[in-house]
Amino acid sequence: MTGIETKCVQSGYKPGNGEPRQLPIYQSTTFKYDTSSDMGKLFDLESDGYMYSRLANPTCDFVAKKIADLEGGTAAMLTSSGQAANFFAVFNIAEAGDHIVSSATIYGGTFNLFSVTMKKMGIDFTFVSPDCTEEELNRAFRPNTKAVFGETIANPVLTVLDIEKFAKAAHAHGVPLIVDNTFATPINCRPFEWGADIVTHSTSKYMDGHASAIGGCIVDSGKFDWTKYPDKFPGLCTPDESYHGVTYTEKFGIEGAFITKCVAQLMRDFGSNQQAQIAYLLNIGLESLHLRVKRHCDSALKVAKFLEENENIAWVNYPGLESNKYYETASKYLPNGSCGVISFGVKGGRKAAEEFMGKLKIANIETHVADSHTCCLHPASSTHRQLSDEQLVDAGVSADLVRLSIGLEDPKDIIEDLKQALL
């Protein structure tokens, strides 16, 4: 099958004759074997199968296979959250004393993970503007750099990553490009086609779609040749003494080494696995992803155009607007639409924005984005309320900023709600 719409519905789980048509939930922590020898083959990575759901579970593997197919990758794994996915993707190839280059405009939680938590683990990060020149980007690399990281569409500032530019720099320095593709989803962008090597997702957003389940995913393109740089990536290219001396690239090739190591080492030790029930709910969302993403984007563009023309709005940030700084970049990488998230400023600053939020009737005030309900957040009075207006500017979040995630309601109703709240 080639159509991504068909893959959303049919890929991953293939029922046999007389088997359940819908994906079964393997709600079991463990799996029974006839002999110790049979189980031993699993621990030696000599045969496929399941032993404990912290490492792998059939329901989760079926859904991971579907996401890998959607992204055009060779292997994937589900995690307990998008944060876990980003942590695993980096920590799988970096350790104390190593260095990562990252775009500066990424989700705040990921920025904190990198700049605070992983820094305590001895991994250093250099943050560069997504708009940097090739020369500036190349200057950020060091001999101990192990990867480059960015987001297709950054949350919440909505910058659009020039994937080819970042991939070119990464490969020139012999390291992979990791791209968080949460906001775009593989419906609107497949980063592997533009040179990315590893893709991550917070599946809690558009992939899930119904705000019922926290989860994440890592997908490997299977194209980055780790064996060209054995000294840079010893964890993949030399024997793993913690797992019977297996050398992942030798045993699983470049198509499977990264994900196998991530499961065998990191999931084994950290246990940030996705539950079978959550994977089942995720799969339900994936089956309609191609329909929902288009609706989110079509509605968001209508709302963004309304806001751009409203006299009570100071500014609007949405990549689909021709006036947007990233319109040309978005047209290249996201020709079918970007996402359903818009940020804008209400004239009158913090007080006016707070009053606007209090008048909303359809849009829910919540911290989430990218699900079926339209939701809204004013960071200055909620997530960033401890900061002064001057500190907000330093953090890149102005006092008037409102983040609006467009749901699946009638866009006319959403616009009417915004109209009355702006009066």
N, C-alpha and C positions, 0 to 999 in steps of 0.2 A: 504494500500500500504506500502511496506517495503523498496524497492529500493530507494536510495537517488537520483538517476537519475530521477526516476518517480516523486518523491516529488518536485524536482526542477521545473518540468513542471506542475504538476497537483495539488499540495497541495495549501491550502489557500482558493482560490475562487472556488466555486462549482456552476456553472450556472444551473438553473432549465430549465424546458421545455419551449422552445421559448425565453429564456433570452440570453443576449449577451455572446458569447463564451469567448471573451477577457474581462479582468477585467475592469469594468466601473470606470470612474473617477467621484467621487461625489464632484463636484466643487461647494460646498456650505458652507458658514460659519455657517449656522444655519438650524434647522429642525422644521417643523410645526407639531403641535399636536391639537387634537380636543378639549381637555379640559385641564384646569390647573391641574386637578387631575392626568391626564396621565403624564404630565411633572413633577409633583411633585414626582411621583414614581421614576423617574430617579435621581432626586436630593437626594432622600432618599436611593439610591442604592437598591431599591426594585425590579426593572425590568431592562432588557437590552434595549438599544436603544441609540439614539444620540440626543444631545441638542445643542452642539456648537463644532466646529471642532478644537478649541484649546485643548479640552479635548480628543475628539475621533472622528474619521471619518471612514466610512465604508471601503473606499479604503485602508486606512492605516491599518485598523484592519485585512483585508484579507491578506495583505503582511506580517504583524507581525505574523499572524497565520502560514504562510508558513515558516518563519524563525524559529519559535518555533519548528515546525515539523522537519525541517532540523537538528536542534541542539538536538532534543530529549527532549525539555522542555515542561512545562505545560502552560506557559503564556508568552507573549512578548508585547513590545510596541515600536513604532518607535519614534525617536527624530530628531531634526533638524540637528544634526551632531554627529560624534563620540565623540567629546569633551563633548557635552551635555549628551550623554549616560553614559560616565564614571562619570561625575559629579553627575548625578541623582542616579546612582547605589550606589555610596558611601554615598551621602547626604541623601538618603532614610532611612539609618539606623544609621547615625552618626550626631552629632550636636556639638555645642561649648562645649569644655571640653573633647571630645572623642579623640581616637587615632586609627590610621590605620597602619598596617605593609604592606610595598610594596616592590616589587623587585626594585632594583635601576636602572636596565637597561630596561627602558620603553621609549615610545615616548616622545621627549622633551617637546611637548605641554602638555602632561599629567603630566610630572614631574613638570612643572611650575604651572599647575593647583593645584597640591597637595602641593608643597613646598612653594608657594607664595600666590595664591589666597585663597585656602581653609584654609591655615594657618591664614590668616587675619580673617577668619570666626570662628577661635577658635578650629579648628581640627588639631591635631598634627600628623605628619607622621614620621615613622622610615623606612629608606631605607636600605635594606639588599642586599648583592650580591646574584644573582640567584645560584651561586655556593657554597653558605654557607653550613656549616654542619647543621645537624638537631639540634645540641646543640646551635649553633649560632643563628639559626632561632628562636628557642624557647625562647632564652634570649631577643629577640626583643619585646616580648609581655608584656603588662601591664594589670592591672585590668580593665582599661577603653578601652582596644582594642575592636573594633567593627567589623573589617573585615581584610582580607588579599587580596592584589591585585597583579596581574602579567599579562604579555603578553605571549601568547603561543610562538610566535616568535617576539622578540622585534624589533621595528623599531627605528633606522636603524642598530643597532649593531648585529642583527640576533642571539642573544642568544636564546636558546630553554629552556623553563621553565620545570623543573621537577615537573609536576602538582601533582603527587601523594605525593611527599615530602611536598609541600606547603599545600595541602589539609589535610594531616595527622596532620600537626602542627596547622592549623586553627581549625580543629574539636576538637583537644585535648584541645583547649582553648575556645571552645564553640562559635566560630564565623564562618561565611561563607567565602569561597574563591571566589573572583571575578576574572574572566579571560577575558582579551581582546583577542578575537580570530580572529581579523581582517585579519592578513596575512595568517593564515592557512585556514580559512573558515571551515565550517562543512564538506566540501568535504574531507579535509585532516586530520582534528582532531575534535572530539566532546568531549570537556573538561569534560562534565558531566559524561562521561563514565570512567573518571579517578579521579573523586571525587570533581570536581568544583561544585559550587552551583549557581552562577550567571555568565552569559556570556554577554559580550558587543561586539559591532562591530561599526567600521566606515564603513557604507554601501557604502561610496563614492569610495571604493577601488575595490576589486575583485567582490564583490556582484553586484555593479552597472556595472562595467566593461567598460563603455564607457565614463567615466569622464564627465558626463552630469549633475550630481545631487549630492549635498551635503546631507548627511543623516547619521543617527545612529540608533542603535537598542539595547535593553536590553532584555535578555531572562532569565526566572527563571526556574531552574530545577524542582522546586516543591518538593524538597527532604529535604531541611534544615528545621528542626523543631524549629521554632522560639519560640513556646510555652514552650520549655524546659528551656528557658532563659528569662522569662518575665521581670526581672529587667534590663537585658542587652538591650532588644529591646522593650521598653515601647510603642514606636510609632506603633508597630504592634500588641501588646498584651494587650493594655489598650484603653479605649474609646478615640476617636478622637473628641474633642469638636468642632473643626473647621468643622467637617462634620457630624453633627447630632448625635454625640456620638457613632458612629460605631466602633466596635472593629474588625479590619480587619481579624485577624486569626480566630475569632469565626464565622464571616459571610462568609468568602471566603476560609477558610481552608489554610493549608500551601501551597497548590498548586496555590492559586490565591492571597494571601494576599499581597505579595511584590509588584507585578505589579499594583494591584488595588490601593494600597496606593500611589505608585509613580505617577499614573495618577491623582487620586483624590486630592492629596496635591501638589506635585511638578509641574506637568504640569499645574494645575490650577493656581499656583502662579507665575511660571517662564515663561510659555508659549513657551517653546522651542519645539514646535510640528513640525512634518514633514507635508508638504503640500501634498494634494491628487495627484497632478500632479507629484510630485517627487516620491511618492510611486509607481505610475503607471510605471514610467521609471525604478525604481528599480526592479519591478517585471519582466520587460522585460529582464533585466540583469540576474536575478535569474534563468530564464528558461534555460539559456545556461551555468550556472556556472560550472556544472560538466564537461562539455567539455572544457571550457576555462582554468580552473585551471590546468587540466592535461597538456594542451599544454604549459602553462606558465612554469610549473615545468620541463617538458621534455626539453624545449628550454633553460631554465636557467642552467640546469645541463651541457648541451653541451657547453654553453658559459663559465661557470665557469671552466670547464676542459681546454678549450682553453686558458683562462687567466692564469691558473695555470702553463701552459707550456710555456707561452710567456716570452721571455728574458727581455722585457721592463716593466714587472709587478713585483713589490716588494713583494706583498702578496695578497692573495684572501681569502675572508670570505664568505662561503656558506655552510649551514648545510648538503647539499647533498653530499659534497666531503668527501671521506674517511679520508682525512688528517685533516678535521675540528674538532675542540675541542668538538663540540656538535653532532658529527655524531652518536654516540651510543644513545644519548638521543633522537635525531631526528628519529632514526630507531625504537625506541620504540613508541613514540607518533605520528610520522608522517611517517608511513611505505610506504605510496603511493606518497610521495613528500612533500616538505616543502612550498616553495613559489617561486615567480619569481624574487625576489630582491637579488642582489649580491652587496657586497662592496669589493673594492680592492684599492691597492695603486699603483700609477705610479712612477717608478724609476725617481729620479730627483726632487721629492718634489713638492711644490706648483706651481712653474713655469712650470714644465713638465706637471702637471695635467691640468693647465690652457690651455697650448698649445694643449693637447690631446682633451679637450672639444671643442676647436675652430675648430678642423678638422672634427668633427662628421657630418655626412650627413643624416643618417637614424634616429639615436637616437636624440630625442628632448631634449633640455635643459629646464627643468621645475622642479617645486617643488613637483609635484605629483608623485605617484607610483601606481602600481597595476591596470593599465587599458590596453586597447588593443594596445596602442602605446608604443614602447620602449622609455623610457625617462631616462635622466641622470642628476646628480647634483654633483657639486664640492662644498661642504659646505664652504671650506676655502675662496673661491672667491665669494660666494653668501650669503647664509643664515648666515654664521659665519665670514663674511669678516672683521668685526670690531675687531677680535681677532688676537693676535700675534701667531706665531707658538707654543710658550710655553703655551699660554693660550688655544690653541686648544687641546694640549695634555692633559691638566687638564680637559677639557670638554669631553674627550674621542673621539675627532674627530681630527685625524692627518691631517697635511697640505696636504698630498698626497692622502687622501681618496676620492674616487669617489663612489657614490651610483648609481647603474644601475638597472633599473626595466625593465625586459624583457617582451616585448609585444607579439602580435600574428603574427608578421611578420615571414617570412622564417628565421629560425635560421642561415642558411648559409649566408644570406644577412647581418644579424646583426654582425656575426663574421667577414665578409669581411669589414664592416664599421669600426669595432674596429681595425682590422689589419692596414688599411690605416691610421687611426688616431694615431696609435702608432709608425709609421715609423719616 
